[in-house]
Amino acid sequence: MQESKLFRIISRLYAMQQDVSTNKQVRRFEQFGIELCRVTLNHETGVYQLVEYRPYHEFEFDDLDLVAIEVYECLADMQLTF
């Protein structure tokens, strides 16, 4: 059985929460070798900033699940395009 795509996204975002070695954690998400979005976690505020590149949008979330859903939708949109 193949691992869930949403589970992999949540795992990466959860790792950001757990790693407190720096004040800000950054993860990039790509599809077919093309970077589609970037998530930055500010540990001081607990806010995730999501930047989507196609089309360009910036969002802020204070909930890991909401960020994961947005990242999933961003990646799924690209996959449906091809």
mmCIF file of the N, C-alpha and C atoms, coordinates in Angstrom:
data_MODEL
# 
_entry.id   MODEL 
# 
loop_
_atom_site.group_PDB 
_atom_site.id 
_atom_site.type_symbol 
_atom_site.label_atom_id 
_atom_site.label_alt_id 
_atom_site.label_comp_id 
_atom_site.label_asym_id 
_atom_site.label_entity_id 
_atom_site.label_seq_id 
_atom_site.pdbx_PDB_ins_code 
_atom_site.Cartn_x 
_atom_site.Cartn_y 
_atom_site.Cartn_z 
_atom_site.occupancy 
_atom_site.B_iso_or_equiv 
_atom_site.pdbx_formal_charge 
_atom_site.auth_seq_id 
_atom_site.auth_comp_id 
_atom_site.auth_asym_id 
_atom_site.auth_atom_id 
_atom_site.pdbx_PDB_model_num 
ATOM 1   N N  . MET A 1 1  ? 0.834  -1.175 0.000   1.00 0.00 ? 1  MET A N  1 
ATOM 2   C CA . MET A 1 1  ? 0.000  0.000  0.000   1.00 0.00 ? 1  MET A CA 1 
ATOM 3   C C  . MET A 1 1  ? 0.885  1.246  0.000   1.00 0.00 ? 1  MET A C  1 
ATOM 4   N N  . GLN A 1 2  ? 0.530  2.216  -0.830  1.00 0.00 ? 2  GLN A N  1 
ATOM 5   C CA . GLN A 1 2  ? 1.315  3.433  -0.960  1.00 0.00 ? 2  GLN A CA 1 
ATOM 6   C C  . GLN A 1 2  ? 0.971  4.421  0.163   1.00 0.00 ? 2  GLN A C  1 
ATOM 7   N N  . GLU A 1 3  ? 1.985  5.103  0.661   1.00 0.00 ? 3  GLU A N  1 
ATOM 8   C CA . GLU A 1 3  ? 1.791  6.087  1.721   1.00 0.00 ? 3  GLU A CA 1 
ATOM 9   C C  . GLU A 1 3  ? 0.985  7.280  1.204   1.00 0.00 ? 3  GLU A C  1 
ATOM 10  N N  . SER A 1 4  ? 0.123  7.803  2.016   1.00 0.00 ? 4  SER A N  1 
ATOM 11  C CA . SER A 1 4  ? -0.726 8.932  1.656   1.00 0.00 ? 4  SER A CA 1 
ATOM 12  C C  . SER A 1 4  ? 0.105  10.179 1.378   1.00 0.00 ? 4  SER A C  1 
ATOM 13  N N  . LYS A 1 5  ? -0.256 10.917 0.317   1.00 0.00 ? 5  LYS A N  1 
ATOM 14  C CA . LYS A 1 5  ? 0.437  12.162 -0.004  1.00 0.00 ? 5  LYS A CA 1 
ATOM 15  C C  . LYS A 1 5  ? 0.213  13.192 1.093   1.00 0.00 ? 5  LYS A C  1 
ATOM 16  N N  . LEU A 1 6  ? -0.988 13.226 1.634   1.00 0.00 ? 6  LEU A N  1 
ATOM 17  C CA . LEU A 1 6  ? -1.288 14.178 2.697   1.00 0.00 ? 6  LEU A CA 1 
ATOM 18  C C  . LEU A 1 6  ? -0.490 13.853 3.952   1.00 0.00 ? 6  LEU A C  1 
ATOM 19  N N  . PHE A 1 7  ? -0.301 12.578 4.234   1.00 0.00 ? 7  PHE A N  1 
ATOM 20  C CA . PHE A 1 7  ? 0.500  12.173 5.388   1.00 0.00 ? 7  PHE A CA 1 
ATOM 21  C C  . PHE A 1 7  ? 1.943  12.657 5.249   1.00 0.00 ? 7  PHE A C  1 
ATOM 22  N N  . ARG A 1 8  ? 2.498  12.552 4.035   1.00 0.00 ? 8  ARG A N  1 
ATOM 23  C CA . ARG A 1 8  ? 3.877  13.013 3.817   1.00 0.00 ? 8  ARG A CA 1 
ATOM 24  C C  . ARG A 1 8  ? 3.986  14.521 4.027   1.00 0.00 ? 8  ARG A C  1 
ATOM 25  N N  . ILE A 1 9  ? 2.994  15.262 3.580   1.00 0.00 ? 9  ILE A N  1 
ATOM 26  C CA . ILE A 1 9  ? 2.999  16.718 3.761   1.00 0.00 ? 9  ILE A CA 1 
ATOM 27  C C  . ILE A 1 9  ? 2.919  17.049 5.249   1.00 0.00 ? 9  ILE A C  1 
ATOM 28  N N  . ILE A 1 10 ? 1.997  16.404 5.955   1.00 0.00 ? 10 ILE A N  1 
ATOM 29  C CA . ILE A 1 10 ? 1.842  16.653 7.392   1.00 0.00 ? 10 ILE A CA 1 
ATOM 30  C C  . ILE A 1 10 ? 3.118  16.288 8.142   1.00 0.00 ? 10 ILE A C  1 
ATOM 31  N N  . SER A 1 11 ? 3.766  15.204 7.748   1.00 0.00 ? 11 SER A N  1 
ATOM 32  C CA . SER A 1 11 ? 5.020  14.795 8.407   1.00 0.00 ? 11 SER A CA 1 
ATOM 33  C C  . SER A 1 11 ? 6.097  15.857 8.265   1.00 0.00 ? 11 SER A C  1 
ATOM 34  N N  . ARG A 1 12 ? 6.205  16.446 7.083   1.00 0.00 ? 12 ARG A N  1 
ATOM 35  C CA . ARG A 1 12 ? 7.214  17.492 6.864   1.00 0.00 ? 12 ARG A CA 1 
ATOM 36  C C  . ARG A 1 12 ? 6.888  18.742 7.668   1.00 0.00 ? 12 ARG A C  1 
ATOM 37  N N  . LEU A 1 13 ? 5.610  19.093 7.727   1.00 0.00 ? 13 LEU A N  1 
ATOM 38  C CA . LEU A 1 13 ? 5.217  20.273 8.497   1.00 0.00 ? 13 LEU A CA 1 
ATOM 39  C C  . LEU A 1 13 ? 5.393  20.033 9.999   1.00 0.00 ? 13 LEU A C  1 
ATOM 40  N N  . TYR A 1 14 ? 5.085  18.827 10.453  1.00 0.00 ? 14 TYR A N  1 
ATOM 41  C CA . TYR A 1 14 ? 5.267  18.483 11.856  1.00 0.00 ? 14 TYR A CA 1 
ATOM 42  C C  . TYR A 1 14 ? 6.746  18.536 12.243  1.00 0.00 ? 14 TYR A C  1 
ATOM 43  N N  . ALA A 1 15 ? 7.612  18.101 11.344  1.00 0.00 ? 15 ALA A N  1 
ATOM 44  C CA . ALA A 1 15 ? 9.054  18.163 11.599  1.00 0.00 ? 15 ALA A CA 1 
ATOM 45  C C  . ALA A 1 15 ? 9.504  19.611 11.787  1.00 0.00 ? 15 ALA A C  1 
ATOM 46  N N  . MET A 1 16 ? 8.850  20.530 11.092  1.00 0.00 ? 16 MET A N  1 
ATOM 47  C CA . MET A 1 16 ? 9.166  21.953 11.265  1.00 0.00 ? 16 MET A CA 1 
ATOM 48  C C  . MET A 1 16 ? 8.858  22.389 12.696  1.00 0.00 ? 16 MET A C  1 
ATOM 49  N N  . GLN A 1 17 ? 7.741  21.932 13.232  1.00 0.00 ? 17 GLN A N  1 
ATOM 50  C CA . GLN A 1 17 ? 7.354  22.281 14.601  1.00 0.00 ? 17 GLN A CA 1 
ATOM 51  C C  . GLN A 1 17 ? 8.361  21.741 15.609  1.00 0.00 ? 17 GLN A C  1 
ATOM 52  N N  . GLN A 1 18 ? 8.822  20.528 15.360  1.00 0.00 ? 18 GLN A N  1 
ATOM 53  C CA . GLN A 1 18 ? 9.699  19.857 16.317  1.00 0.00 ? 18 GLN A CA 1 
ATOM 54  C C  . GLN A 1 18 ? 11.125 20.393 16.309  1.00 0.00 ? 18 GLN A C  1 
ATOM 55  N N  . ASP A 1 19 ? 11.582 20.898 15.176  1.00 0.00 ? 19 ASP A N  1 
ATOM 56  C CA . ASP A 1 19 ? 12.949 21.392 15.052  1.00 0.00 ? 19 ASP A CA 1 
ATOM 57  C C  . ASP A 1 19 ? 13.007 22.850 15.505  1.00 0.00 ? 19 ASP A C  1 
ATOM 58  N N  . VAL A 1 20 ? 13.554 23.067 16.677  1.00 0.00 ? 20 VAL A N  1 
ATOM 59  C CA . VAL A 1 20 ? 13.637 24.423 17.221  1.00 0.00 ? 20 VAL A CA 1 
ATOM 60  C C  . VAL A 1 20 ? 15.074 24.951 17.181  1.00 0.00 ? 20 VAL A C  1 
ATOM 61  N N  . SER A 1 21 ? 15.889 24.398 16.289  1.00 0.00 ? 21 SER A N  1 
ATOM 62  C CA . SER A 1 21 ? 17.289 24.813 16.195  1.00 0.00 ? 21 SER A CA 1 
ATOM 63  C C  . SER A 1 21 ? 17.429 26.240 15.667  1.00 0.00 ? 21 SER A C  1 
ATOM 64  N N  . THR A 1 22 ? 16.440 26.699 14.896  1.00 0.00 ? 22 THR A N  1 
ATOM 65  C CA . THR A 1 22 ? 16.435 28.077 14.414  1.00 0.00 ? 22 THR A CA 1 
ATOM 66  C C  . THR A 1 22 ? 15.049 28.665 14.647  1.00 0.00 ? 22 THR A C  1 
ATOM 67  N N  . ASN A 1 23 ? 14.959 29.988 14.617  1.00 0.00 ? 23 ASN A N  1 
ATOM 68  C CA . ASN A 1 23 ? 13.688 30.663 14.849  1.00 0.00 ? 23 ASN A CA 1 
ATOM 69  C C  . ASN A 1 23 ? 12.691 30.412 13.723  1.00 0.00 ? 23 ASN A C  1 
ATOM 70  N N  . LYS A 1 24 ? 13.200 30.274 12.499  1.00 0.00 ? 24 LYS A N  1 
ATOM 71  C CA . LYS A 1 24 ? 12.322 30.040 11.355  1.00 0.00 ? 24 LYS A CA 1 
ATOM 72  C C  . LYS A 1 24 ? 12.721 28.747 10.654  1.00 0.00 ? 24 LYS A C  1 
ATOM 73  N N  . GLN A 1 25 ? 11.711 27.979 10.276  1.00 0.00 ? 25 GLN A N  1 
ATOM 74  C CA . GLN A 1 25 ? 11.907 26.743 9.522   1.00 0.00 ? 25 GLN A CA 1 
ATOM 75  C C  . GLN A 1 25 ? 11.272 26.929 8.148   1.00 0.00 ? 25 GLN A C  1 
ATOM 76  N N  . VAL A 1 26 ? 11.927 26.443 7.112   1.00 0.00 ? 26 VAL A N  1 
ATOM 77  C CA . VAL A 1 26 ? 11.415 26.583 5.742   1.00 0.00 ? 26 VAL A CA 1 
ATOM 78  C C  . VAL A 1 26 ? 11.388 25.215 5.073   1.00 0.00 ? 26 VAL A C  1 
ATOM 79  N N  . ARG A 1 27 ? 10.279 24.937 4.390   1.00 0.00 ? 27 ARG A N  1 
ATOM 80  C CA . ARG A 1 27 ? 10.166 23.734 3.571   1.00 0.00 ? 27 ARG A CA 1 
ATOM 81  C C  . ARG A 1 27 ? 9.635  24.142 2.204   1.00 0.00 ? 27 ARG A C  1 
ATOM 82  N N  . ARG A 1 28 ? 10.181 23.535 1.178   1.00 0.00 ? 28 ARG A N  1 
ATOM 83  C CA . ARG A 1 28 ? 9.741  23.788 -0.189  1.00 0.00 ? 28 ARG A CA 1 
ATOM 84  C C  . ARG A 1 28 ? 9.055  22.530 -0.715  1.00 0.00 ? 28 ARG A C  1 
ATOM 85  N N  . PHE A 1 29 ? 7.993  22.723 -1.464  1.00 0.00 ? 29 PHE A N  1 
ATOM 86  C CA . PHE A 1 29 ? 7.234  21.612 -2.016  1.00 0.00 ? 29 PHE A CA 1 
ATOM 87  C C  . PHE A 1 29 ? 7.238  21.735 -3.529  1.00 0.00 ? 29 PHE A C  1 
ATOM 88  N N  . GLU A 1 30 ? 7.533  20.619 -4.183  1.00 0.00 ? 30 GLU A N  1 
ATOM 89  C CA . GLU A 1 30 ? 7.630  20.639 -5.645  1.00 0.00 ? 30 GLU A CA 1 
ATOM 90  C C  . GLU A 1 30 ? 6.897  19.451 -6.243  1.00 0.00 ? 30 GLU A C  1 
ATOM 91  N N  . GLN A 1 31 ? 6.596  19.595 -7.512  1.00 0.00 ? 31 GLN A N  1 
ATOM 92  C CA . GLN A 1 31 ? 5.943  18.544 -8.290  1.00 0.00 ? 31 GLN A CA 1 
ATOM 93  C C  . GLN A 1 31 ? 6.643  18.492 -9.638  1.00 0.00 ? 31 GLN A C  1 
ATOM 94  N N  . PHE A 1 32 ? 7.060  17.326 -10.069 1.00 0.00 ? 32 PHE A N  1 
ATOM 95  C CA . PHE A 1 32 ? 7.764  17.147 -11.339 1.00 0.00 ? 32 PHE A CA 1 
ATOM 96  C C  . PHE A 1 32 ? 9.018  18.014 -11.421 1.00 0.00 ? 32 PHE A C  1 
ATOM 97  N N  . GLY A 1 33 ? 9.680  18.228 -10.291 1.00 0.00 ? 33 GLY A N  1 
ATOM 98  C CA . GLY A 1 33 ? 10.908 19.023 -10.254 1.00 0.00 ? 33 GLY A CA 1 
ATOM 99  C C  . GLY A 1 33 ? 10.695 20.526 -10.287 1.00 0.00 ? 33 GLY A C  1 
ATOM 100 N N  . ILE A 1 34 ? 9.450  20.969 -10.190 1.00 0.00 ? 34 ILE A N  1 
ATOM 101 C CA . ILE A 1 34 ? 9.138  22.406 -10.211 1.00 0.00 ? 34 ILE A CA 1 
ATOM 102 C C  . ILE A 1 34 ? 8.653  22.808 -8.830  1.00 0.00 ? 34 ILE A C  1 
ATOM 103 N N  . GLU A 1 35 ? 9.322  23.776 -8.226  1.00 0.00 ? 35 GLU A N  1 
ATOM 104 C CA . GLU A 1 35 ? 8.913  24.261 -6.907  1.00 0.00 ? 35 GLU A CA 1 
ATOM 105 C C  . GLU A 1 35 ? 7.603  25.029 -7.042  1.00 0.00 ? 35 GLU A C  1 
ATOM 106 N N  . LEU A 1 36 ? 6.588  24.594 -6.302  1.00 0.00 ? 36 LEU A N  1 
ATOM 107 C CA . LEU A 1 36 ? 5.260  25.189 -6.410  1.00 0.00 ? 36 LEU A CA 1 
ATOM 108 C C  . LEU A 1 36 ? 4.889  26.068 -5.233  1.00 0.00 ? 36 LEU A C  1 
ATOM 109 N N  . CYS A 1 37 ? 5.417  25.736 -4.054  1.00 0.00 ? 37 CYS A N  1 
ATOM 110 C CA . CYS A 1 37 ? 5.106  26.553 -2.888  1.00 0.00 ? 37 CYS A CA 1 
ATOM 111 C C  . CYS A 1 37 ? 6.189  26.387 -1.832  1.00 0.00 ? 37 CYS A C  1 
ATOM 112 N N  . ARG A 1 38 ? 6.160  27.337 -0.893  1.00 0.00 ? 38 ARG A N  1 
ATOM 113 C CA . ARG A 1 38 ? 7.144  27.357 0.204   1.00 0.00 ? 38 ARG A CA 1 
ATOM 114 C C  . ARG A 1 38 ? 6.394  27.648 1.488   1.00 0.00 ? 38 ARG A C  1 
ATOM 115 N N  . VAL A 1 39 ? 6.732  26.928 2.549   1.00 0.00 ? 39 VAL A N  1 
ATOM 116 C CA . VAL A 1 39 ? 6.122  27.138 3.852   1.00 0.00 ? 39 VAL A CA 1 
ATOM 117 C C  . VAL A 1 39 ? 7.218  27.549 4.827   1.00 0.00 ? 39 VAL A C  1 
ATOM 118 N N  . THR A 1 40 ? 6.957  28.627 5.547   1.00 0.00 ? 40 THR A N  1 
ATOM 119 C CA . THR A 1 40 ? 7.881  29.111 6.570   1.00 0.00 ? 40 THR A CA 1 
ATOM 120 C C  . THR A 1 40 ? 7.147  29.128 7.901   1.00 0.00 ? 40 THR A C  1 
ATOM 121 N N  . LEU A 1 41 ? 7.749  28.550 8.930   1.00 0.00 ? 41 LEU A N  1 
ATOM 122 C CA . LEU A 1 41 ? 7.177  28.559 10.270  1.00 0.00 ? 41 LEU A CA 1 
ATOM 123 C C  . LEU A 1 41 ? 8.006  29.475 11.145  1.00 0.00 ? 41 LEU A C  1 
ATOM 124 N N  . ASN A 1 42 ? 7.374  30.454 11.735  1.00 0.00 ? 42 ASN A N  1 
ATOM 125 C CA . ASN A 1 42 ? 8.014  31.339 12.698  1.00 0.00 ? 42 ASN A CA 1 
ATOM 126 C C  . ASN A 1 42 ? 7.712  30.785 14.086  1.00 0.00 ? 42 ASN A C  1 
ATOM 127 N N  . HIS A 1 43 ? 8.729  30.293 14.778  1.00 0.00 ? 43 HIS A N  1 
ATOM 128 C CA . HIS A 1 43 ? 8.523  29.666 16.084  1.00 0.00 ? 43 HIS A CA 1 
ATOM 129 C C  . HIS A 1 43 ? 8.073  30.663 17.145  1.00 0.00 ? 43 HIS A C  1 
ATOM 130 N N  . GLU A 1 44 ? 8.460  31.921 17.026  1.00 0.00 ? 44 GLU A N  1 
ATOM 131 C CA . GLU A 1 44 ? 8.056  32.923 18.014  1.00 0.00 ? 44 GLU A CA 1 
ATOM 132 C C  . GLU A 1 44 ? 6.552  33.158 17.998  1.00 0.00 ? 44 GLU A C  1 
ATOM 133 N N  . THR A 1 45 ? 5.976  33.236 16.801  1.00 0.00 ? 45 THR A N  1 
ATOM 134 C CA . THR A 1 45 ? 4.552  33.531 16.674  1.00 0.00 ? 45 THR A CA 1 
ATOM 135 C C  . THR A 1 45 ? 3.703  32.278 16.478  1.00 0.00 ? 45 THR A C  1 
ATOM 136 N N  . GLY A 1 46 ? 4.310  31.179 16.036  1.00 0.00 ? 46 GLY A N  1 
ATOM 137 C CA . GLY A 1 46 ? 3.570  29.959 15.753  1.00 0.00 ? 46 GLY A CA 1 
ATOM 138 C C  . GLY A 1 46 ? 2.761  30.044 14.463  1.00 0.00 ? 46 GLY A C  1 
ATOM 139 N N  . VAL A 1 47 ? 3.130  31.002 13.605  1.00 0.00 ? 47 VAL A N  1 
ATOM 140 C CA . VAL A 1 47 ? 2.400  31.236 12.365  1.00 0.00 ? 47 VAL A CA 1 
ATOM 141 C C  . VAL A 1 47 ? 3.160  30.631 11.189  1.00 0.00 ? 47 VAL A C  1 
ATOM 142 N N  . TYR A 1 48 ? 2.403  29.921 10.340  1.00 0.00 ? 48 TYR A N  1 
ATOM 143 C CA . TYR A 1 48 ? 2.933  29.383 9.094   1.00 0.00 ? 48 TYR A CA 1 
ATOM 144 C C  . TYR A 1 48 ? 2.640  30.383 7.984   1.00 0.00 ? 48 TYR A C  1 
ATOM 145 N N  . GLN A 1 49 ? 3.646  30.685 7.177   1.00 0.00 ? 49 GLN A N  1 
ATOM 146 C CA . GLN A 1 49 ? 3.429  31.506 5.997   1.00 0.00 ? 49 GLN A CA 1 
ATOM 147 C C  . GLN A 1 49 ? 3.586  30.598 4.787   1.00 0.00 ? 49 GLN A C  1 
ATOM 148 N N  . LEU A 1 50 ? 2.544  30.577 3.951   1.00 0.00 ? 50 LEU A N  1 
ATOM 149 C CA . LEU A 1 50 ? 2.549  29.772 2.740   1.00 0.00 ? 50 LEU A CA 1 
ATOM 150 C C  . LEU A 1 50 ? 2.612  30.708 1.542   1.00 0.00 ? 50 LEU A C  1 
ATOM 151 N N  . VAL A 1 51 ? 3.590  30.479 0.677   1.00 0.00 ? 51 VAL A N  1 
ATOM 152 C CA . VAL A 1 51 ? 3.711  31.252 -0.556  1.00 0.00 ? 51 VAL A CA 1 
ATOM 153 C C  . VAL A 1 51 ? 3.533  30.279 -1.715  1.00 0.00 ? 51 VAL A C  1 
ATOM 154 N N  . GLU A 1 52 ? 2.483  30.517 -2.517  1.00 0.00 ? 52 GLU A N  1 
ATOM 155 C CA . GLU A 1 52 ? 2.251  29.743 -3.732  1.00 0.00 ? 52 GLU A CA 1 
ATOM 156 C C  . GLU A 1 52 ? 2.767  30.555 -4.899  1.00 0.00 ? 52 GLU A C  1 
ATOM 157 N N  . TYR A 1 53 ? 3.408  29.886 -5.853  1.00 0.00 ? 53 TYR A N  1 
ATOM 158 C CA . TYR A 1 53 ? 4.027  30.588 -6.968  1.00 0.00 ? 53 TYR A CA 1 
ATOM 159 C C  . TYR A 1 53 ? 3.147  30.674 -8.209  1.00 0.00 ? 53 TYR A C  1 
ATOM 160 N N  . ARG A 1 54 ? 2.186  29.763 -8.374  1.00 0.00 ? 54 ARG A N  1 
ATOM 161 C CA . ARG A 1 54 ? 1.384  29.720 -9.606  1.00 0.00 ? 54 ARG A CA 1 
ATOM 162 C C  . ARG A 1 54 ? -0.087 29.608 -9.290  1.00 0.00 ? 54 ARG A C  1 
ATOM 163 N N  . PRO A 1 55 ? -0.865 30.619 -9.297  1.00 0.00 ? 55 PRO A N  1 
ATOM 164 C CA . PRO A 1 55 ? -0.507 32.035 -9.317  1.00 0.00 ? 55 PRO A CA 1 
ATOM 165 C C  . PRO A 1 55 ? 0.052  32.442 -7.957  1.00 0.00 ? 55 PRO A C  1 
ATOM 166 N N  . TYR A 1 56 ? 0.710  33.574 -7.920  1.00 0.00 ? 56 TYR A N  1 
ATOM 167 C CA . TYR A 1 56 ? 1.380  34.010 -6.700  1.00 0.00 ? 56 TYR A CA 1 
ATOM 168 C C  . TYR A 1 56 ? 0.349  34.436 -5.650  1.00 0.00 ? 56 TYR A C  1 
ATOM 169 N N  . HIS A 1 57 ? 0.412  33.778 -4.492  1.00 0.00 ? 57 HIS A N  1 
ATOM 170 C CA . HIS A 1 57 ? -0.438 34.110 -3.350  1.00 0.00 ? 57 HIS A CA 1 
ATOM 171 C C  . HIS A 1 57 ? 0.370  33.909 -2.087  1.00 0.00 ? 57 HIS A C  1 
ATOM 172 N N  . GLU A 1 58 ? 0.058  34.698 -1.075  1.00 0.00 ? 58 GLU A N  1 
ATOM 173 C CA . GLU A 1 58 ? 0.645  34.501 0.247   1.00 0.00 ? 58 GLU A CA 1 
ATOM 174 C C  . GLU A 1 58 ? -0.484 34.317 1.252   1.00 0.00 ? 58 GLU A C  1 
ATOM 175 N N  . PHE A 1 59 ? -0.318 33.329 2.123   1.00 0.00 ? 59 PHE A N  1 
ATOM 176 C CA . PHE A 1 59 ? -1.305 33.039 3.157   1.00 0.00 ? 59 PHE A CA 1 
ATOM 177 C C  . PHE A 1 59 ? -0.585 32.881 4.484   1.00 0.00 ? 59 PHE A C  1 
ATOM 178 N N  . GLU A 1 60 ? -1.305 33.149 5.574   1.00 0.00 ? 60 GLU A N  1 
ATOM 179 C CA . GLU A 1 60 ? -0.787 32.875 6.910   1.00 0.00 ? 60 GLU A CA 1 
ATOM 180 C C  . GLU A 1 60 ? -1.799 32.017 7.652   1.00 0.00 ? 60 GLU A C  1 
ATOM 181 N N  . PHE A 1 61 ? -1.286 30.996 8.345   1.00 0.00 ? 61 PHE A N  1 
ATOM 182 C CA . PHE A 1 61 ? -2.116 30.068 9.101   1.00 0.00 ? 61 PHE A CA 1 
ATOM 183 C C  . PHE A 1 61 ? -1.503 29.850 10.475  1.00 0.00 ? 61 PHE A C  1 
ATOM 184 N N  . ASP A 1 62 ? -2.357 29.552 11.436  1.00 0.00 ? 62 ASP A N  1 
ATOM 185 C CA . ASP A 1 62 ? -1.855 29.181 12.757  1.00 0.00 ? 62 ASP A CA 1 
ATOM 186 C C  . ASP A 1 62 ? -2.192 27.724 13.075  1.00 0.00 ? 62 ASP A C  1 
ATOM 187 N N  . ASP A 1 63 ? -2.566 26.970 12.042  1.00 0.00 ? 63 ASP A N  1 
ATOM 188 C CA . ASP A 1 63 ? -2.975 25.582 12.211  1.00 0.00 ? 63 ASP A CA 1 
ATOM 189 C C  . ASP A 1 63 ? -2.271 24.707 11.168  1.00 0.00 ? 63 ASP A C  1 
ATOM 190 N N  . LEU A 1 64 ? -1.577 23.695 11.637  1.00 0.00 ? 64 LEU A N  1 
ATOM 191 C CA . LEU A 1 64 ? -0.828 22.799 10.759  1.00 0.00 ? 64 LEU A CA 1 
ATOM 192 C C  . LEU A 1 64 ? -1.726 22.121 9.732   1.00 0.00 ? 64 LEU A C  1 
ATOM 193 N N  . ASP A 1 65 ? -2.915 21.719 10.132  1.00 0.00 ? 65 ASP A N  1 
ATOM 194 C CA . ASP A 1 65 ? -3.819 21.019 9.215   1.00 0.00 ? 65 ASP A CA 1 
ATOM 195 C C  . ASP A 1 65 ? -4.239 21.902 8.040   1.00 0.00 ? 65 ASP A C  1 
ATOM 196 N N  . LEU A 1 66 ? -4.511 23.161 8.301   1.00 0.00 ? 66 LEU A N  1 
ATOM 197 C CA . LEU A 1 66 ? -4.916 24.068 7.229   1.00 0.00 ? 66 LEU A CA 1 
ATOM 198 C C  . LEU A 1 66 ? -3.787 24.292 6.226   1.00 0.00 ? 66 LEU A C  1 
ATOM 199 N N  . VAL A 1 67 ? -2.567 24.394 6.727   1.00 0.00 ? 67 VAL A N  1 
ATOM 200 C CA . VAL A 1 67 ? -1.409 24.543 5.840   1.00 0.00 ? 67 VAL A CA 1 
ATOM 201 C C  . VAL A 1 67 ? -1.267 23.296 4.978   1.00 0.00 ? 67 VAL A C  1 
ATOM 202 N N  . ALA A 1 68 ? -1.391 22.124 5.597   1.00 0.00 ? 68 ALA A N  1 
ATOM 203 C CA . ALA A 1 68 ? -1.249 20.864 4.866   1.00 0.00 ? 68 ALA A CA 1 
ATOM 204 C C  . ALA A 1 68 ? -2.286 20.762 3.749   1.00 0.00 ? 68 ALA A C  1 
ATOM 205 N N  . ILE A 1 69 ? -3.505 21.176 4.021   1.00 0.00 ? 69 ILE A N  1 
ATOM 206 C CA . ILE A 1 69 ? -4.551 21.117 3.005   1.00 0.00 ? 69 ILE A CA 1 
ATOM 207 C C  . ILE A 1 69 ? -4.221 22.038 1.837   1.00 0.00 ? 69 ILE A C  1 
ATOM 208 N N  . GLU A 1 70 ? -3.748 23.246 2.125   1.00 0.00 ? 70 GLU A N  1 
ATOM 209 C CA . GLU A 1 70 ? -3.394 24.189 1.058   1.00 0.00 ? 70 GLU A CA 1 
ATOM 210 C C  . GLU A 1 70 ? -2.235 23.667 0.215   1.00 0.00 ? 70 GLU A C  1 
ATOM 211 N N  . VAL A 1 71 ? -1.225 23.095 0.871   1.00 0.00 ? 71 VAL A N  1 
ATOM 212 C CA . VAL A 1 71 ? -0.087 22.534 0.142   1.00 0.00 ? 71 VAL A CA 1 
ATOM 213 C C  . VAL A 1 71 ? -0.565 21.385 -0.739  1.00 0.00 ? 71 VAL A C  1 
ATOM 214 N N  . TYR A 1 72 ? -1.400 20.515 -0.183  1.00 0.00 ? 72 TYR A N  1 
ATOM 215 C CA . TYR A 1 72 ? -1.940 19.386 -0.952  1.00 0.00 ? 72 TYR A CA 1 
ATOM 216 C C  . TYR A 1 72 ? -2.692 19.878 -2.190  1.00 0.00 ? 72 TYR A C  1 
ATOM 217 N N  . GLU A 1 73 ? -3.540 20.881 -2.008  1.00 0.00 ? 73 GLU A N  1 
ATOM 218 C CA . GLU A 1 73 ? -4.305 21.415 -3.140  1.00 0.00 ? 73 GLU A CA 1 
ATOM 219 C C  . GLU A 1 73 ? -3.389 22.034 -4.195  1.00 0.00 ? 73 GLU A C  1 
ATOM 220 N N  . CYS A 1 74 ? -2.360 22.713 -3.746  1.00 0.00 ? 74 CYS A N  1 
ATOM 221 C CA . CYS A 1 74 ? -1.403 23.315 -4.677  1.00 0.00 ? 74 CYS A CA 1 
ATOM 222 C C  . CYS A 1 74 ? -0.724 22.234 -5.518  1.00 0.00 ? 74 CYS A C  1 
ATOM 223 N N  . LEU A 1 75 ? -0.273 21.168 -4.874  1.00 0.00 ? 75 LEU A N  1 
ATOM 224 C CA . LEU A 1 75 ? 0.391  20.075 -5.580  1.00 0.00 ? 75 LEU A CA 1 
ATOM 225 C C  . LEU A 1 75 ? -0.586 19.309 -6.473  1.00 0.00 ? 75 LEU A C  1 
ATOM 226 N N  . ALA A 1 76 ? -1.806 19.114 -5.991  1.00 0.00 ? 76 ALA A N  1 
ATOM 227 C CA . ALA A 1 76 ? -2.806 18.389 -6.776  1.00 0.00 ? 76 ALA A CA 1 
ATOM 228 C C  . ALA A 1 76 ? -3.201 19.169 -8.025  1.00 0.00 ? 76 ALA A C  1 
ATOM 229 N N  . ASP A 1 77 ? -3.306 20.492 -7.915  1.00 0.00 ? 77 ASP A N  1 
ATOM 230 C CA . ASP A 1 77 ? -3.638 21.320 -9.073  1.00 0.00 ? 77 ASP A CA 1 
ATOM 231 C C  . ASP A 1 77 ? -2.593 21.141 -10.183 1.00 0.00 ? 77 ASP A C  1 
ATOM 232 N N  . MET A 1 78 ? -1.328 21.115 -9.800  1.00 0.00 ? 78 MET A N  1 
ATOM 233 C CA . MET A 1 78 ? -0.260 20.930 -10.778 1.00 0.00 ? 78 MET A CA 1 
ATOM 234 C C  . MET A 1 78 ? -0.345 19.552 -11.401 1.00 0.00 ? 78 MET A C  1 
ATOM 235 N N  . GLN A 1 79 ? -0.621 18.550 -10.589 1.00 0.00 ? 79 GLN A N  1 
ATOM 236 C CA . GLN A 1 79 ? -0.703 17.175 -11.095 1.00 0.00 ? 79 GLN A CA 1 
ATOM 237 C C  . GLN A 1 79 ? -1.869 17.040 -12.074 1.00 0.00 ? 79 GLN A C  1 
ATOM 238 N N  . LEU A 1 80 ? -2.983 17.704 -11.810 1.00 0.00 ? 80 LEU A N  1 
ATOM 239 C CA . LEU A 1 80 ? -4.133 17.647 -12.712 1.00 0.00 ? 80 LEU A CA 1 
ATOM 240 C C  . LEU A 1 80 ? -3.862 18.378 -14.021 1.00 0.00 ? 80 LEU A C  1 
ATOM 241 N N  . THR A 1 81 ? -2.971 19.366 -13.980 1.00 0.00 ? 81 THR A N  1 
ATOM 242 C CA . THR A 1 81 ? -2.620 20.114 -15.195 1.00 0.00 ? 81 THR A CA 1 
ATOM 243 C C  . THR A 1 81 ? -1.909 19.210 -16.185 1.00 0.00 ? 81 THR A C  1 
ATOM 244 N N  . PHE A 1 82 ? -1.089 18.287 -15.651 1.00 0.00 ? 82 PHE A N  1 
ATOM 245 C CA . PHE A 1 82 ? -0.346 17.385 -16.531 1.00 0.00 ? 82 PHE A CA 1 
ATOM 246 C C  . PHE A 1 82 ? -1.026 16.054 -16.508 1.00 0.00 ? 82 PHE A C  1 
# 
